[in-house]
Amino acid sequence: MASHIQHPNLPVPDYFSKFASIYVRQTGHATLNILTDIITNNVQTSAHPIGPDSVVHDTAAGPGIGAAALVASLPKGQLPKKMLVSDNNAMMVNAALESLAASPLPDVDCKELDSQDVNPVPSNYFTHSIDNFSIFTFVRPGDAIRETYRTLRPDGLAIVTCWSRFAPVFIVHAAQKKIRPDLPDSALMPTPRPEFSEEGVLQKVVEESGFAKANITMVDKVLVVTEEDNIAGLTMLMSGPMMAKAREGFTDEEQAKWGEAVSQSVKEEVAKNGGIRFEAYVLLGRAENQKNPSVPTIDDSCNSSTMNHVFEKTTGGVLIGIGDIEDQR
Ligand SMILES: C[S@@+](CC[C@H](N)C(=O)[O-])C[C@H]1O[C@@H](n2cnc3c(N)ncnc32)[C@H](O)[C@@H]1O
């Protein structure tokens, strides 16, 4: 049974339940676009590309972002033969089920599971495991990585991402300061596990939780959101109830200024960065090829019910910076 405990520093109680139906629009497709780019430019060009023999897990998947990224980046014949999409939030799992109903993925299962304990998924099962922009929301991130490692086959590949700059937080803080210039930094809206935005923290957690340093590659990504629709979606997220915590203690008069303060702060972000600028750390971690050799690799016979720097401009002017900055840090 999945745990429903959410990180205490998320902006509102039941944050992800409230977020499920509006998620893709109000993230401005940021998590989806970055993951699509990672699959195309880092996973498919690696020694461990995803293909028709792959068995892929997207853990803490939200409304099926990993599956959507695979469909967006791979031709039909290269899609994995099996995919598990899991999240501990029932509304997210339902949103994934809905969004994947007509998907070309040959065999996709959506399940409510806690990333920190994905029993009954057997060990050594997946060829690839995705954990996209979720690690900082876990109460026990190390346990989630240990589960990723346990469930990967020998030589399997994990893709783990987190933000080094989550733009909406900067914009919300700027809006708070516009209305309440007296607020000290300590009173600005908190974020869950801000330490993950520091360089080295993601690698450290992953290394301490099973992956060998020599099998880890780090890549930095920069996404500048420029499309009007995506900027509008993100603006809606920051103006609305999902960011209610930023307005805690505001008078009615101050509350009434919120929408305008967010719009103004978005304009300033766009003027400064050419769009809304997200920066991310991407970790590609390979399981040892001698990993737990006593446990046989699960093959096709497994019943799916048991798991029941170099910057360049790329497509659409969206992704402006993609570069391997340093391997095996
Ligand atoms: C920021 S969203 C990221 C969603 C998606 N991976 C993406 O790329 O957009 C974080 C997700 O983690 C899920 N989550 C948080 N804690 C979890 C846990 N312990 N187990 C499984 N999912 C969890 C939330 O429900 C939410 O869907």
Ligand as a Chemical Component Dictionary entry (heavy atoms), coordinates in Angstrom:
data_LIG
# 
_chem_comp.id                   LIG 
_chem_comp.type                 NON-POLYMER 
_chem_comp.pdbx_formal_charge   0 
_chem_comp.three_letter_code    LIG 
# 
loop_
_chem_comp_atom.comp_id 
_chem_comp_atom.atom_id 
_chem_comp_atom.alt_atom_id 
_chem_comp_atom.type_symbol 
_chem_comp_atom.charge 
_chem_comp_atom.model_Cartn_x 
_chem_comp_atom.model_Cartn_y 
_chem_comp_atom.model_Cartn_z 
_chem_comp_atom.pdbx_ordinal 
LIG C1  C1  C 0  7.048 17.280 -8.808  1  
LIG S1  S1  S 1  6.094 15.869 -9.146  2  
LIG C2  C2  C 0  7.003 15.101 -10.453 3  
LIG C3  C3  C 0  6.129 14.251 -11.307 4  
LIG C4  C4  C 0  6.761 13.667 -12.572 5  
LIG N1  N1  N 0  7.808 12.714 -12.253 6  
LIG C5  C5  C 0  7.284 14.706 -13.518 7  
LIG O1  O1  O 0  8.299 14.451 -14.156 8  
LIG O2  O2  O -1 6.660 15.751 -13.677 9  
LIG C6  C6  C 0  6.407 14.828 -7.775  10 
LIG C7  C7  C 0  5.559 13.559 -7.763  11 
LIG O3  O3  O 0  6.055 12.707 -6.728  12 
LIG C8  C8  C 0  4.964 12.043 -6.137  13 
LIG N2  N2  N 0  5.415 11.547 -4.838  14 
LIG C9  C9  C 0  5.783 12.249 -3.741  15 
LIG N3  N3  N 0  6.178 11.406 -2.769  16 
LIG C10 C10 C 0  6.071 10.142 -3.268  17 
LIG C11 C11 C 0  6.340 8.849  -2.757  18 
LIG N4  N4  N 0  6.805 8.672  -1.523  19 
LIG N5  N5  N 0  6.117 7.781  -3.548  20 
LIG C12 C12 C 0  5.640 7.930  -4.816  21 
LIG N6  N6  N 0  5.361 9.136  -5.348  22 
LIG C13 C13 C 0  5.584 10.229 -4.589  23 
LIG C14 C14 C 0  3.876 13.109 -6.086  24 
LIG O4  O4  O 0  2.591 12.565 -5.911  25 
LIG C15 C15 C 0  4.079 13.780 -7.462  26 
LIG O5  O5  O 0  3.293 13.159 -8.432  27 
# 
loop_
_chem_comp_bond.comp_id 
_chem_comp_bond.atom_id_1 
_chem_comp_bond.atom_id_2 
_chem_comp_bond.value_order 
_chem_comp_bond.pdbx_ordinal 
LIG C1  S1  SING 1  
LIG S1  C2  SING 2  
LIG S1  C6  SING 3  
LIG C2  C3  SING 4  
LIG C3  C4  SING 5  
LIG C4  N1  SING 6  
LIG C4  C5  SING 7  
LIG C5  O1  DOUB 8  
LIG C5  O2  SING 9  
LIG C6  C7  SING 10 
LIG C7  O3  SING 11 
LIG C7  C15 SING 12 
LIG O3  C8  SING 13 
LIG C8  N2  SING 14 
LIG C8  C14 SING 15 
LIG N2  C9  SING 16 
LIG N2  C13 SING 17 
LIG C9  N3  DOUB 18 
LIG N3  C10 SING 19 
LIG C10 C11 SING 20 
LIG C10 C13 DOUB 21 
LIG C11 N4  SING 22 
LIG C11 N5  DOUB 23 
LIG N5  C12 SING 24 
LIG C12 N6  DOUB 25 
LIG N6  C13 SING 26 
LIG C14 O4  SING 27 
LIG C14 C15 SING 28 
LIG C15 O5  SING 29 
# 
